[in-house]
Amino acid sequence: MNKFFFKSAKINEFRLWGLVFTLVGMGVMILGTAGIVFWGQAGKIIAAIFMVIGMISLLISVAVYFWAGMMSTSATMLQCPECSRPTKMLGKTDRCMYCKTILTLDPAQATTTPSEQQV
């Protein structure tokens, strides 16, 4: 299951969740405002409730973006062996932000090339 969903770098996954919370929050606030159009005076209560829920979602997205930014500043920078671009890595294993190659700092999880296997 993890192999299907998580096909990008960990930092990009956090940024994706921040974007999702932003879009959901804005969508909920827009839907709440539409309540005024459809239900008039009673729609104002619906709009207020949806506005609060949307604002909470936006605050969560700010927290997620802040958290991703803090992790990004302490991430290990290395050069991807596949595409030769500098990429950031969180933890022992991660993916390249550009070509999605699996990277690791743990020698036990590293792959071996055919020339190394023959020796």
ROVO-55937 format. One record per residue (C-alpha): residue number from 0; x, y, z. Coordinates in pm, 1 decimal, m for minus. Example, Ala and Ser with C-alpha at 12.3 -4.5 7.8 and 13.67 -1.06 7.14 Angstrom:
// ROVO-55937
<atom 0 <1230.0 m450.0 780.0>>
<atom 1 <1367.0 m106.0 714.0>>
***
This chain:
// ROVO-55937
<atom 0 <0.0 0.0 0.0>>
<atom 1 <281.0 246.4 85.5>>
<atom 2 <446.9 176.9 m247.0>>
<atom 3 <136.8 302.8 m427.1>>
<atom 4 <74.0 628.6 m241.3>>
<atom 5 <413.6 761.6 m137.7>>
<atom 6 <601.8 809.4 m463.4>>
<atom 7 <767.1 1142.4 m380.6>>
<atom 8 <1010.8 1285.6 m130.2>>
<atom 9 <895.0 1314.7 230.7>>
<atom 10 <923.6 1694.6 230.2>>
<atom 11 <705.8 1711.7 m80.7>>
<atom 12 <448.5 1486.2 88.1>>
<atom 13 <421.9 1731.7 378.9>>
<atom 14 <387.1 2021.7 135.9>>
<atom 15 <115.6 1830.2 m47.2>>
<atom 16 <m83.1 1789.6 276.0>>
<atom 17 <m43.4 2162.1 343.4>>
<atom 18 <m185.7 2236.4 m0.7>>
<atom 19 <m475.2 1993.8 55.1>>
<atom 20 <m567.8 2161.7 384.4>>
<atom 21 <m549.7 2504.5 217.4>>
<atom 22 <m776.8 2406.4 m70.1>>
<atom 23 <m1023.9 2222.9 154.8>>
<atom 24 <m1041.2 2519.7 391.8>>
<atom 25 <m1104.9 2766.0 112.0>>
<atom 26 <m1361.3 2534.2 m47.4>>
<atom 27 <m1549.3 2493.5 280.1>>
<atom 28 <m1559.9 2870.9 328.2>>
<atom 29 <m1691.0 2921.9 m26.2>>
<atom 30 <m1959.5 2656.7 28.0>>
<atom 31 <m2058.5 2827.5 351.8>>
<atom 32 <m2092.6 3159.4 173.4>>
<atom 33 <m2317.0 2989.8 m83.0>>
<atom 34 <m2548.2 2906.4 208.4>>
<atom 35 <m2642.1 3275.3 230.4>>
<atom 36 <m2747.6 3272.5 m134.8>>
<atom 37 <m2961.7 2959.7 m102.7>>
<atom 38 <m3114.4 2998.3 245.0>>
<atom 39 <m3107.4 3371.3 315.6>>
<atom 40 <m3115.1 3457.5 686.4>>
<atom 41 <m3075.7 3095.0 803.1>>
<atom 42 <m2780.2 3063.8 566.6>>
<atom 43 <m2584.5 3317.8 771.6>>
<atom 44 <m2556.8 3065.9 1054.5>>
<atom 45 <m2439.8 2799.3 809.0>>
<atom 46 <m2192.0 3047.3 659.9>>
<atom 47 <m2051.8 3127.8 1005.4>>
<atom 48 <m2009.2 2759.0 1093.2>>
<atom 49 <m1842.6 2680.2 760.5>>
<atom 50 <m1622.2 2990.4 793.4>>
<atom 51 <m1491.3 2868.5 1129.6>>
<atom 52 <m1428.9 2515.4 996.1>>
<atom 53 <m1251.3 2659.4 690.2>>
<atom 54 <m1037.4 2887.5 906.1>>
<atom 55 <m933.9 2592.7 1124.3>>
<atom 56 <m832.3 2403.5 810.2>>
<atom 57 <m627.9 2701.7 690.8>>
<atom 58 <m454.2 2727.8 1028.7>>
<atom 59 <m369.7 2356.5 1008.6>>
<atom 60 <m220.6 2416.2 663.3>>
<atom 61 <m6.0 2700.0 800.0>>
<atom 62 <119.3 2467.5 1074.2>>
<atom 63 <196.3 2192.1 820.8>>
<atom 64 <384.9 2433.2 592.6>>
<atom 65 <578.5 2569.5 892.0>>
<atom 66 <665.3 2215.7 1003.9>>
<atom 67 <778.5 2120.3 651.3>>
<atom 68 <991.7 2433.4 635.0>>
<atom 69 <1158.9 2358.6 967.1>>
<atom 70 <1232.0 2001.6 858.0>>
<atom 71 <1362.8 2127.3 525.1>>
<atom 72 <1622.7 2347.4 694.9>>
<atom 73 <1764.6 2050.8 888.5>>
<atom 74 <1743.3 1796.9 604.0>>
<atom 75 <2055.9 1629.6 469.6>>
<atom 76 <2157.9 1766.1 129.2>>
<atom 77 <2305.4 1519.3 m115.2>>
<atom 78 <2345.9 1471.1 m487.3>>
<atom 79 <2117.2 1217.0 m650.1>>
<atom 80 <2320.3 945.0 m823.5>>
<atom 81 <2051.3 906.4 m1091.2>>
<atom 82 <1980.6 1264.8 m1205.1>>
<atom 83 <2283.8 1441.5 m1045.0>>
<atom 84 <2067.3 1715.2 m891.1>>
<atom 85 <2100.3 1825.9 m529.0>>
<atom 86 <1812.6 1690.1 m320.3>>
<atom 87 <1711.1 1691.5 45.1>>
<atom 88 <1671.4 1374.3 244.3>>
<atom 89 <1481.2 1313.0 568.4>>
<atom 90 <1558.3 1005.8 777.1>>
<atom 91 <1756.0 702.6 662.9>>
<atom 92 <1568.1 655.1 335.5>>
<atom 93 <1387.9 901.0 111.6>>
<atom 94 <1322.0 966.7 m255.7>>
<atom 95 <1485.3 1217.2 m486.8>>
<atom 96 <1262.1 1524.1 m521.5>>
<atom 97 <1309.3 1524.2 m899.5>>
<atom 98 <1347.4 1169.7 m1038.5>>
<atom 99 <1188.8 977.2 m744.7>>
<atom 100 <1488.5 743.2 m705.7>>
<atom 101 <1499.5 577.1 m363.4>>
<atom 102 <1799.4 708.3 m166.9>>
<atom 103 <1946.6 579.6 158.0>>
<atom 104 <2224.9 665.2 400.6>>
<atom 105 <2208.1 320.1 562.7>>
<atom 106 <2468.4 83.0 409.8>>
<atom 107 <2257.7 m218.4 510.4>>
<atom 108 <1970.9 m100.6 287.0>>
<atom 109 <2183.9 12.9 m6.3>>
<atom 110 <2160.8 m171.6 m333.8>>
<atom 111 <2470.0 m324.6 m489.5>>
<atom 112 <2580.6 m293.3 m847.4>>
<atom 113 <2662.8 m605.1 m1054.8>>
<atom 114 <3037.2 m525.4 m1042.3>>
<atom 115 <3028.2 m524.0 m659.5>>
<atom 116 <2845.2 m857.7 m648.0>>
<atom 117 <3114.8 m1040.0 m846.6>>
<atom 118 <3396.1 m943.8 m607.4>>
***
